[in-house]
Structures are given as structure tokens and as C-alpha cells.
């Protein structure tokens, strides 16, 4: 695994751990999820899934298949997040982070799958 990919994975993992904990505990995130039209249960579930995904990316350095599962799960989570942003008619700038994380996690998934010889 090259240094660039390692840096991307660590950055991605830390971003999801940070955002996940904020989803669970931050009052600002409670307001944001209300704006999204989502419930407190959905907010907390999103946060927990993000923390699990971020943790899984880090564990993936030791067990690569867990990194792959985590990056695929985070890709799906960001697709859903991007869809919510489109549904509530957020601007492109507001929706851009979720789209960027779709691309980032998709790339990480691809590279891990490649390293596991799942794809060539």
C-alpha cells in the first residue's frame, strides 16, 4: 500500500470518526438533521455507522477485508447523504462534501479490492 493511499485512508477515517461523534452528541448536528427532515434515531444511526466505518477503515490496515467493507459502507452512506442533500435542494456547495466522500471512498474501495486481487 502506497503512502498516498495510507494518508487518504487515515484522513477519511478521522473525518468519519469526527463527524460520527458529532452526529451522536452535537446540538448543532441535531438542528442540521432536523433541517434534513430526519429523526433523532436516523441521526444517531448515521453517527454510529460513521464511527463504525471510520474505525473499520483503521482496522483495515490489519484486516484489509474489513477496510474494504467499511469503505463500501461509507460510500453507500455518502450516496444516501448526497441524495438527502439533493432532496432538500441544498446548493452544490452544501452537497459537495458528501459527493467528494463518495468519490474518496469509492477510490479507497477500488484500491483495497485491487490489493486483495478481487479486481485487477
Protein Blocks (a to p, Z undefined) as FASTA:
>chain_A
ZZklmmmmmmmmmmmmmmmmmmmmmmklmmmmmmnopafklmmmmmmmmmmmmmmmmmmm
mmmmlmmmmmmmmmmmmmmmmmmmmmnopafklmmmmmmmmmmmmmmmmmmmmmnomaZZ
